[in-house]
C-alpha cells in the first residue's frame, strides 16, 4: 500500500511547485509589487505536466488577462466597485473564456481582478502591477518546466527490454505449437494426450504484464513528446502504438494455438517461421525478407495433400488462420516502415542509425 502511494508521488513536481511559488513571492516582493502572494499562486497554476502545455496555457492566460482588464474597466467604471459589478464581470469573463477555449485562464485572472475591487480603483499603475504579478508567476513556472530532464535514455532502455519480452513471447508461441506431444493426425486416427502432456498445451505468455509495460512506455513517450519543444518525438509514439497492435495479434494467435488439440505435421513449418520472426525481431527490420519467407510458406501449404478427415480439416483450418494472423502481424510493421520517414528516426535517436 505504501509503495503504491509513493509511486504516484512525483517528487520532481513537488520540488518545482514549492520552490517556484516561494521564489515568485520573494521576487514580487523585491520589485515592490502589491499582493505578491498571488505571484506564487500563479506559478503553481502555471506549472503543468509538460513544457508544451505550460507554454500554451501561459499564452492563453495573457490573452485572457487583456480581456479581463477590459471587462473590469467597463463594469467597475459604470457600476462601481461593488460585489454586483464583480459578479457581472465573472458572468461575462467566464462566458467568453468558455467560448474561446480559455478555461485554464479563468481562476488566475479572476483572482487578479479582485485586486481592483479591493483597491477601489482601476488605473494604469494598478493594471501594470497585476501584469507584473502575472509575468513573475508565469515566468517562474515556464522556467521550471523548461529544465525538466529528458527521459529519452530511460525510455530507450525500457523499449529494448520490452522488445526482448516480445521475442520471448514469440518463442513461447512456437514452443506451444511444438509441445503438443501426441501422434500426428494421419489416416483417420488420433491419439489424445495424457494429463501431463495436456498441461504443456497451456504454457502461458503473460500478456497482461506485457500490456502493462507497453502502456507505461507509451505514457512516458507521450510525456517526452510534450516536454520536447524542438525535437520530433512523434516517431517513438507511433512506433509503440504499432507494437501495441502487434501485441494484440499475438494474443489472438495464442488463442488459436490453444484451439488445436493435436500435433499436425503442418505445424512444424509454422513453428519454425515464428522462431524466424523472433530471431529477426528488432526496431529496424523492414520485414521484406520475412514477407518473402511467408509467401514461400503459403506456397508450401498449397502443394500439401488435402485433409482426410473432418477433424484434420478443422485443425488445419485453424493453422491457416494462424498463418493469416502472422501475415497481419508482419504487415503492421511493414506499413509502419513505409509510412515513417527516416528523418523522424534520426531526430529522436540521433544520427548514424
Secondary structure, 3 states (H helix, E strand, C coil): CHHHHHHCCCHHHHHHHHHHHHHHHHHHHHCCCCCCHHHHHHHHHHCCCCHHHHHHHHHHHHHHHHHHHHHHHHHHHHHCCCHHHHHHHHHHHHHHHHHCCCHHHHHHHHHHHHHHHHHCCCCHHHHHHHHHHHHHHHHHHHHHHHCCCCCHHHHHHHHHHHHHHHHHHHHHHHHHHHCCCCCCCECCECCCCCHHHHHHCCCCCCHHHHHHHHHHHHHHHHHHHHCCCCCCCHHHHHHHHHHHHHHHHHHHHHHHHHHCCCCCCCHHHHHHHHHHHHHCCCCCCCCHHHHHHHHHHHHHHHCCCCCCCHHHHHHHHHHHHHHHHHHHHHHHHHHHHHHCCHHHHHHHHCCCC
